């Protein structure tokens, strides 16, 4: 499902114009991104959490040059689904 599909489904279900729904979805994603960049997780009860995961420093191999490189520690965004959501998908 793409963003356009989501906009169409929400517009059809709510009766709101697609342009307004698209603006709401765009603003929602901006708020979630901004919160994660600021280091604050986003919790949506019954759906899941957008969190920051810390990746430790590790050694990796550059196969073409036959050298070892160090990948520094870094943060990545992640999504952790709620138990209700996971169970609903499992029982599908």
C-alpha positions as CSV (number, residue, x, y, z in Angstrom):
1,X,0.0,0.0,0.0
2,X,1.4,3.4,-1.0
3,X,0.8,6.8,0.5
4,X,-1.6,7.6,-2.3
5,X,-3.6,4.4,-1.5
6,X,-3.7,5.4,2.2
7,X,-4.9,8.9,1.2
8,X,-7.7,7.4,-1.0
9,X,-8.8,5.0,1.7
10,X,-9.0,7.6,4.5
11,X,-10.7,10.1,2.2
12,X,-13.3,7.5,1.2
13,X,-13.9,6.4,4.9
14,X,-14.1,9.9,6.3
15,X,-15.6,12.0,3.5
16,X,-12.7,14.5,3.7
17,X,-11.1,15.8,0.5
18,X,-8.0,14.0,-0.6
19,X,-5.9,17.2,-0.5
20,X,-6.7,17.7,3.2
21,X,-6.0,14.1,4.0
22,X,-2.7,14.3,2.2
23,X,-1.8,17.4,4.2
24,X,-2.6,15.7,7.5
25,X,-0.5,12.6,6.6
26,X,2.4,14.8,5.5
27,X,2.3,16.8,8.7
28,X,2.0,13.6,10.8
29,X,5.2,12.2,9.2
30,X,7.0,15.5,9.8
31,X,6.0,15.4,13.4
32,X,7.2,11.8,13.8
33,X,10.5,12.5,12.0
34,X,11.1,15.7,14.1
35,X,10.4,13.9,17.3
36,X,12.8,11.0,16.5
37,X,15.5,13.4,15.4
38,X,15.1,15.2,18.8
39,X,15.6,11.8,20.5
40,X,11.9,11.4,21.6
41,X,10.0,8.2,20.9
42,X,6.5,8.4,19.5
43,X,3.9,6.1,21.1
44,X,0.6,5.3,19.4
45,X,-1.5,3.1,21.7
46,X,-2.9,0.0,19.9
47,X,-0.6,0.5,16.9
48,X,3.0,0.7,18.0
49,X,6.0,2.9,18.8
50,X,8.5,4.7,16.7
51,X,11.8,4.5,18.6
52,X,15.5,5.1,18.3
53,X,17.8,2.1,18.4
54,X,21.5,2.4,19.2
55,X,23.8,0.4,17.0
56,X,27.2,-0.4,18.6
57,X,30.5,0.2,16.8
58,X,31.6,-2.9,14.8
59,X,34.3,-4.1,12.5
60,X,33.4,-5.0,8.9
61,X,35.2,-6.2,5.8
62,X,35.7,-4.3,2.5
63,X,35.7,-7.3,0.2
64,X,37.0,-5.5,-2.8
65,X,40.1,-4.0,-1.1
66,X,40.5,-6.9,1.5
67,X,40.6,-4.5,4.4
68,X,38.9,-4.2,7.7
69,X,36.9,-1.0,8.3
70,X,35.2,0.2,11.5
71,X,31.6,1.2,11.4
72,X,31.0,3.8,14.1
73,X,28.2,3.6,16.7
74,X,25.0,5.2,15.4
75,X,21.3,5.6,16.0
76,X,18.6,4.3,13.6
77,X,14.8,4.8,13.6
78,X,12.8,1.7,14.2
79,X,9.1,0.7,14.6
80,X,7.9,-1.7,17.4
81,X,4.3,-2.8,16.8
82,X,1.9,-3.1,19.7
83,X,1.0,-6.5,21.0
84,X,-2.7,-6.0,19.9
85,X,-1.5,-5.2,16.4
86,X,0.9,-8.2,16.3
87,X,-1.8,-10.5,17.5
88,X,-4.3,-9.2,14.9
89,X,-1.8,-9.9,12.1
90,X,-1.1,-13.4,13.5
91,X,-4.7,-14.3,13.7
92,X,-5.4,-13.1,10.1
